[in-house]
Amino acid sequence: MTTEIEGGWLSDDRIAQVRGSVPLVYIDAVPVRVDGLGNVTEIGLLLRVAADGTISRMLVTGRVQLNERVREAVIRHLEKDLGPMAMPQMPPDPTPFTIVEYFPDPDRSGFHDPRHHAVSLAFVVPVVGDCQPTQEALDLTWFSPAQAVSERVRNEMTGGHDRLLRLALAHAGQLP
């Protein structure tokens, strides 16, 4: 079996084998809209099928490919989920606001992915363009910070994304 090195993609069988052997590097991105002072006014949450099979509100997330810079991975996943006109505003050398470890055991860290152990770099990313969810997302809804951390929305989130969202808003100084 040959693994394609340039694209960084693995076959389903190979990725299953890797997931069972080593942690994978992921990104989590919290898409936000900001006002003229840089204050977060809205947070974009996707509605999609989560790794655990539930229909959940989620952040943008995905793997970092082989030979792909983290910045490139964040932009690729934001454009893949929010559409090519999202226009994410990533600095040239981004720094995550936190690092999250997802485990198959939901009690291990509070962040859960039933498929594997993953280490995720988390970013708050302003988007300035027109966002249209792609075919993988069932919906994209923009919430105010207060709405995003409301009990109703938190109950629609799984895998610890509700906790990560609160950390993102606290980092941005916008946790209600």
C-alpha positions as CSV (number, residue, x, y, z in Angstrom):
1,M,0.0,0.0,0.0
2,T,1.3,3.4,-1.0
3,T,0.5,6.5,1.1
4,E,0.1,9.7,-0.9
5,I,2.6,12.1,0.7
6,E,1.9,15.3,-1.2
7,G,-1.8,15.6,-0.4
8,G,-1.5,14.2,3.1
9,W,-4.6,12.0,2.7
10,L,-4.8,8.4,4.0
11,S,-7.2,5.7,2.9
12,D,-10.0,4.8,5.4
13,D,-8.2,1.6,6.4
14,R,-4.9,3.4,7.0
15,I,-6.4,6.3,8.9
16,A,-8.2,3.8,11.2
17,Q,-4.9,2.1,11.8
18,V,-3.1,5.4,12.6
19,R,-6.0,6.6,14.8
20,G,-5.5,3.4,16.9
21,S,-1.8,4.0,17.3
22,V,-0.9,7.7,17.7
23,P,-2.7,11.0,18.5
24,L,-3.5,13.1,15.5
25,V,-3.1,16.9,15.2
26,Y,-6.3,18.8,14.6
27,I,-7.5,22.4,14.6
28,D,-10.6,23.8,16.2
29,A,-11.7,27.2,14.8
30,V,-14.3,29.5,16.4
31,P,-15.5,31.7,13.5
32,V,-16.5,35.1,14.8
33,R,-17.7,38.5,13.5
34,V,-16.3,41.5,15.2
35,D,-17.2,45.2,15.4
36,G,-14.9,48.1,14.6
37,L,-13.2,47.8,18.0
38,G,-12.5,44.1,17.6
39,N,-15.2,43.0,20.0
40,V,-16.9,39.7,19.2
41,T,-20.5,40.4,18.1
42,E,-21.4,37.0,16.7
43,I,-20.2,33.4,16.8
44,G,-20.8,31.0,13.9
45,L,-21.9,27.5,14.9
46,L,-22.4,24.6,12.5
47,L,-25.1,22.0,12.7
48,R,-23.7,18.7,11.5
49,V,-23.3,15.0,12.3
50,A,-20.7,14.7,15.0
51,A,-18.2,11.9,15.4
52,D,-20.5,10.3,17.9
53,G,-23.3,10.1,15.4
54,T,-25.5,12.9,16.9
55,I,-26.7,16.0,15.2
56,S,-24.9,18.7,17.1
57,R,-23.9,22.3,17.1
58,M,-20.2,22.4,16.4
59,L,-17.1,24.6,15.9
60,V,-15.1,24.2,12.7
61,T,-12.7,21.3,13.2
62,G,-10.4,19.1,11.2
63,R,-7.1,17.4,10.7
64,V,-3.8,19.0,9.8
65,Q,-2.4,17.3,6.7
66,L,1.1,16.2,6.2
67,N,3.3,19.1,5.1
68,E,0.5,21.6,5.7
69,R,1.1,24.6,7.9
70,V,-1.3,25.0,10.8
71,R,-2.4,28.4,9.3
72,E,-3.2,26.7,6.0
73,A,-5.2,24.0,7.8
74,V,-7.3,26.6,9.7
75,I,-8.1,28.5,6.5
76,R,-8.8,25.3,4.6
77,H,-11.3,24.0,7.2
78,L,-13.0,27.4,7.6
79,E,-13.4,27.7,3.8
80,K,-14.5,24.1,3.5
81,D,-17.2,24.5,6.2
82,L,-18.2,28.2,5.7
83,G,-17.8,28.4,2.0
84,P,-15.0,29.9,-0.2
85,M,-16.2,33.5,0.4
86,A,-15.8,33.4,4.2
87,M,-12.5,35.3,4.0
88,P,-11.0,34.3,7.4
89,Q,-8.6,36.8,8.8
90,M,-5.7,34.7,10.1
91,P,-2.4,36.4,11.1
92,P,0.7,35.2,9.2
93,D,2.0,33.3,12.3
94,P,-1.1,32.3,14.4
95,T,-1.0,31.3,18.0
96,P,-3.7,29.1,19.5
97,F,-5.6,30.4,22.5
98,T,-5.5,26.9,23.9
99,I,-4.7,23.3,23.2
100,V,-7.3,20.6,23.7
101,E,-6.9,16.8,23.9
102,Y,-9.8,14.7,22.7
103,F,-10.0,11.1,24.0
104,P,-12.3,8.2,23.2
105,D,-13.1,8.1,26.9
106,P,-15.4,11.0,27.6
107,D,-14.4,11.2,31.2
108,R,-10.6,11.6,30.5
109,S,-10.5,15.3,29.7
110,G,-14.1,16.5,29.1
111,F,-13.3,16.6,25.4
112,H,-14.5,13.5,23.5
113,D,-14.0,12.0,20.1
114,P,-15.0,8.3,20.0
115,R,-12.7,7.6,17.1
116,H,-9.3,8.4,18.6
117,H,-7.0,10.5,20.7
118,A,-6.4,13.9,19.0
119,V,-4.5,17.0,20.0
120,S,-6.2,20.1,18.7
121,L,-4.9,23.7,18.5
122,A,-7.8,26.1,19.0
123,F,-8.2,29.5,17.4
124,V,-10.7,32.4,17.4
125,V,-10.8,33.6,13.8
126,P,-12.7,36.6,12.5
127,V,-14.4,36.1,9.1
128,V,-15.5,39.0,7.1
129,G,-17.0,37.5,4.0
130,D,-20.3,35.9,3.1
131,C,-20.6,32.5,4.8
132,Q,-22.7,29.8,3.3
133,P,-22.4,26.3,4.9
134,T,-21.2,23.6,2.6
135,Q,-22.7,20.2,2.0
136,E,-21.1,18.7,5.1
137,A,-22.9,21.1,7.4
138,L,-26.6,21.0,7.8
139,D,-26.8,24.6,8.9
140,L,-24.7,27.6,10.0
141,T,-26.2,30.0,12.5
142,W,-24.7,33.2,13.9
143,F,-25.3,33.7,17.7
144,S,-24.5,36.6,20.0
145,P,-22.0,35.7,22.7
146,A,-24.9,35.5,25.2
147,Q,-27.0,33.2,22.9
148,A,-24.0,31.0,22.1
149,V,-23.4,30.1,25.8
150,S,-27.1,29.8,26.6
151,E,-28.3,26.5,28.1
152,R,-30.3,25.8,24.9
153,V,-27.3,26.1,22.6
154,R,-25.0,24.3,25.1
155,N,-27.4,21.4,25.1
156,E,-27.1,21.1,21.3
157,M,-23.3,20.7,21.5
158,T,-21.4,17.5,22.1
159,G,-17.8,16.4,22.5
160,G,-16.8,19.4,24.7
161,H,-17.4,22.0,22.1
162,D,-19.5,23.9,24.5
163,R,-16.6,24.1,26.9
164,L,-14.2,25.2,24.1
165,L,-16.6,27.9,23.0
166,R,-16.7,29.3,26.6
167,L,-12.9,29.3,26.7
168,A,-12.8,31.1,23.3
169,L,-15.1,33.8,24.5
170,A,-13.2,34.2,27.7
171,H,-10.0,34.5,25.7
172,A,-11.6,37.2,23.5
173,G,-12.9,39.0,26.7
174,Q,-16.5,38.4,25.6
175,L,-17.8,35.7,28.0
176,P,-21.2,36.9,29.2
